[in-house]
Amino acid sequence: VITRWTAHYLAFQYLLDLRLTLQHVFASNAQQIPAQQLIKTGDWKAIQKAETMNELVNDSLFWHTAAR
């Protein structure tokens, strides 16, 4: 039986495992011209959400806190 704590632990562990991949995806996308970007698409709200996620993925304090 998986407890709630275990589910949260595994989710954070998986997120930490994906750190480099997420950073690479956002960095590769940023190098594209705006018309070819795959992450920052859609309406204004979707673009703002993508920018927020980009800042979070590239925030070393976020990763440090998540690893604690």
Backbone torsions as a table, in degrees:
resi	resn	phi	psi	omega
1	VAL	NA	124.7	178.0
2	ILE	-86.5	125.5	178.1
3	THR	-84.0	167.7	177.7
4	ARG	-61.6	-40.2	179.0
5	TRP	-61.6	-43.8	179.8
6	THR	-63.7	-40.0	178.5
7	ALA	-62.0	-43.4	177.8
8	HIS	-65.4	-43.1	179.5
9	TYR	-59.4	-46.8	-179.0
10	LEU	-66.1	-36.5	178.0
11	ALA	-64.1	-44.5	178.3
12	PHE	-67.3	-38.1	178.5
13	GLN	-63.0	-42.2	178.4
14	TYR	-65.2	-40.5	177.4
15	LEU	-60.9	-43.9	178.3
16	LEU	-63.8	-35.7	177.3
17	ASP	-65.2	-28.8	-177.5
18	LEU	-90.4	1.6	-174.5
19	ARG	-52.0	-56.4	-176.3
20	LEU	-64.2	-37.7	178.7
21	THR	-64.2	-46.0	179.3
22	LEU	-62.2	-43.3	179.3
23	GLN	-64.0	-38.7	178.5
24	HIS	-66.0	-42.4	179.8
25	VAL	-61.9	-46.1	-179.8
26	PHE	-67.5	-37.7	178.8
27	ALA	-67.2	-41.8	178.4
28	SER	-64.5	-40.2	-180.0
29	ASN	-66.0	-36.9	-178.6
30	ALA	-66.4	-24.9	-179.5
31	GLN	-78.8	-13.5	179.8
32	GLN	-79.7	155.0	172.9
33	ILE	-69.0	152.5	-174.5
34	PRO	-51.7	-35.3	-178.7
35	ALA	-69.4	-20.5	-177.9
36	GLN	-104.6	-0.2	-179.9
37	GLN	-70.6	137.0	-178.8
38	LEU	-98.0	-20.2	-177.2
39	ILE	-89.5	-46.5	-177.9
40	LYS	-91.0	77.1	179.1
41	THR	-130.7	167.1	176.9
42	GLY	97.5	-158.1	-178.0
43	ASP	-78.8	179.4	-175.7
44	TRP	-58.9	-40.7	-178.2
45	LYS	-64.5	-40.3	178.9
46	ALA	-66.8	-38.8	179.0
47	ILE	-66.4	-41.1	177.4
48	GLN	-62.6	-40.8	178.4
49	LYS	-63.0	-42.3	178.6
50	ALA	-63.5	-39.7	178.3
51	GLU	-66.1	-39.0	176.9
52	THR	-63.5	-43.7	178.7
53	MET	-64.7	-38.4	178.2
54	ASN	-61.5	-44.7	178.6
55	GLU	-62.4	-40.8	-179.0
56	LEU	-66.8	-44.4	-179.2
57	VAL	-63.4	-31.6	-178.2
58	ASN	-96.6	9.4	-179.9
59	ASP	-92.7	110.5	-178.2
60	SER	-65.7	-29.7	177.7
61	LEU	-65.7	-37.6	176.4
62	PHE	-58.5	-48.1	-177.5
63	TRP	-67.7	-36.7	177.6
64	HIS	-63.8	-44.6	-180.0
65	THR	-66.3	-40.4	179.9
66	ALA	-65.8	-31.0	-178.6
67	ALA	-77.5	-17.5	-178.7
68	ARG	-71.7	NA	NA
